[in-house]
Amino acid sequence: MRAFRVAYDGEDYRGFQRQPHGETVADTLFDALATLDIPFEDGAPVGYSAAGRTDAGVSARAQTVAIEAPDWLTPRALNSELPADIRAWAHADVREGFHATHDAVERTYRYFLYAPDVNDERAEQATGRLSGKHDFHNFTPDETGTERDLTVRLRRDGPFLLVDCIAGGFARQLVRRVVSTVEAVGLGEREPAFLDRALGNDPLEGPDGIAPAAPEPLVLLDVTYPGIEFVVDEEAAESARVVFGERRRRRLATARVAGTLAPEHSDP
């Protein structure tokens, strides 16, 4: 068995997990593995598992995918059949029966919240209240698996707040709804006391409901497996740095263009 660290820009994908409608990251990985003649069973590579199910638009730096793989299947070999926006960059040989989902003990997501007007002290109050073991049934559309032990950390980086959410696992949209709540408290749109209601037993409905933040600023940053050390393929990692560095430059240029489109105020 071999596990791979995979980075991808999720902007053009309908999420990671395969689904009937729209291209996903897993679809693209499967196509690459099929081209490389990796054996399949019941529609998936033999031994296949993946660490996380990222939503449409969400990106990853350390998505982890495990399969039965020959020794020659390195990150470089895998990248030879992948598009530029999906890059394998490290691997680890793992025990037979390893499962990338169930064997993970910790996942870290980071949200880049554009927050020039957010009050950091109020936002910190919110993260402190949301951290810990809670039933997050008001933060996810899931009806089961809503109890989680969550750590939320904030760091100011210019106009952005970097919101790190760390847990063993996550219910659907949990991170994005936590972020939207932190932002609402930080802006004064919600009072800190709202968090007690949000974490309480009663469902929040109508205007009290919590909508998820946009998916594009969210990244699956890390997945931790005890006793497993990933070997970085330096050539593959450099390929990822070049590809994503160029995508970053293009988006910075696009952002500058967007900033010029609004008409300027005319003199009275």
Secondary structure, 3 states (H helix, E strand, C coil): CEEEEEEECHHHCCCCCCCCCCCCHHHHHHHHHHHCCCCEECCEECCCEECCCCCCCCEEEEEEEEECCCCCCCHHHHHCCCCCCEEEEEEEECCCCCCCCCCCCEEEEEEEEECCCCCHHHHHHHHHHHCEEEECHHHCCCCCCCEEEEEEEEEEECCEEEEEEEECCCCCCHHHHHHHHHHHHHHCCCCCCHHHHHCCCCCCCHHHCCCCCCCCCEEEEEEECCCCCCEECHHHHHHHHHHHHHHHHHHHHHHHHHHCCCCCCCCC
